[in-house]
Amino acid sequence: MKAIFDKINIESIQFESGINEVHVNCNITQGSQTFRSELVLNFSDLNILIGRIQQISADLDLMNYFEQVDMQDGHLFYSMESEKAGLSDLWIDRMEFNEPLRQIRA
């Protein structure tokens, strides 16, 4: 697919086991505009995103920064904050996703 955004800066990633939605809070640049947004991805596109981050930051194992919380219903909630991983200044150019994504933006 064609890149929708010029650059993406990930703030956090959250998802729950058993649900095929991943919520990515981020800053997005399109042309001269930068805005905060939330992207809703599937796990295939999450793998693409994590692979791209790992490609840019080869010395970092991003998976070590995901926190896991046991939910009362037996599911697990996973969360990663870029600031804790030292990635708050990382901008990803021309990110391409395979599946249509949803964007929540104010």
N, C-alpha and C positions, 0 to 999 in steps of 0.2 A: 504494500500500500504506500501511497504518497505520504510524506511527512506533513502533518497538519500544523505543527508548531515549529517556530524557528529554534527555540531553546526551552528546555524544561529544567527547573531546579526543584528537586524533591525535598519536601519538608518532613513527611512521614508516610508510612505505609501501614495499613491495618487490614486484617482479614480474620475470618472465623472459619474453623474447620467445618466442613459439611455445607458450606455456602459458597457458590461459585462466583463471588464478587470480591474484588479487592478495591479498597478505597485508598487513593493516593492524593494526599494534600501537597500542592506544589505551587510554584510561581511559573508562569508561562510568558514567554516573549513572542509576540507576533509583530513583525515590523518594528516600529518604534515604541510600541505599547507593551508594558509588563503588567500582569494582573495575577491575583491569587485565584486558585481554582481547585476543585476536587475532581479527579478523574475516577471513573468506575470501570475497572478492567476485569478480564477473566484471568485465570491462572496461567494460560499460555502466554498472554501478553505480559503478565508479571514476570515470567521467566525471561522474556526478551528484555524487559527493563532491568532486571537484576544482572543479566549477562552483559548488558551495555555498561552498567555501573562498574562491574568487575573488570571489564575491558579497559575502562578509563583509569580505574584505581586498582591496578593489578596486585598491589601489596596488601590489600584489604580484603578480608573475608567477611562480606556483608552479612552472611547468615549468622555470624556470631553476635550480631547486634539486635537480632529479633528477640523480644521478650515474649514469654509464653505465660498465659493466665488460664487456669482451669475454670471453666464456666460450670454453673450448677446443673446444666442439662447434659453434661458429659462432653460437650464440645470444648475446643481450645480456641483462645483468642490470641492472635499474634500481632505485635506492634513493633515498629522500628522508627526511631527518630534520627534524622540525618545529622543533627547537631551532635548527638551522642557518638555517632560513628565517625565524626570529623568530616562530614560531607556537606556541610551547610553552604559552602562556596562552590560546590560542583554544579556546573551547567552542562546539560547534555544537548548537543546540537542535533537537529534534524531527526528526532526520534520517530521511528515508524512502528506502528502496531499492526497486527494481522487482522484483528477483528474490529468491528465498529465499537467505539467506546462512548461512554456517556460523560458529559462534562457538566459540573455544577459550578456556576460562577455568578457572583453578585455584580 
